[in-house]
């Protein structure tokens, strides 16, 4: 299962948060600094319990303001 976690951080804290996220390599597959409503986008891969656990862990990082997690779903559109 894959998920995309959009993270907003306190001003000036992107680099320090990215450094912390890089240490969580078991589930974190890619980290991107992005422009838009989020500051950082993190691609996660694991089972639902692992994804849930890492997102809860993200919320313990003091410089993270908000997270939004988008879970990949399989949909049969009949194409």
Buried (B, 14 or more C-beta within 10 A) or exposed (E): BEBBBBBBBEEEBBEBBBEBBEEBEEBBEEBEBEEEEBBBBBBBBBEEEBBBEBBEEBEEBEBBEEBEBEEEEEEEEEE
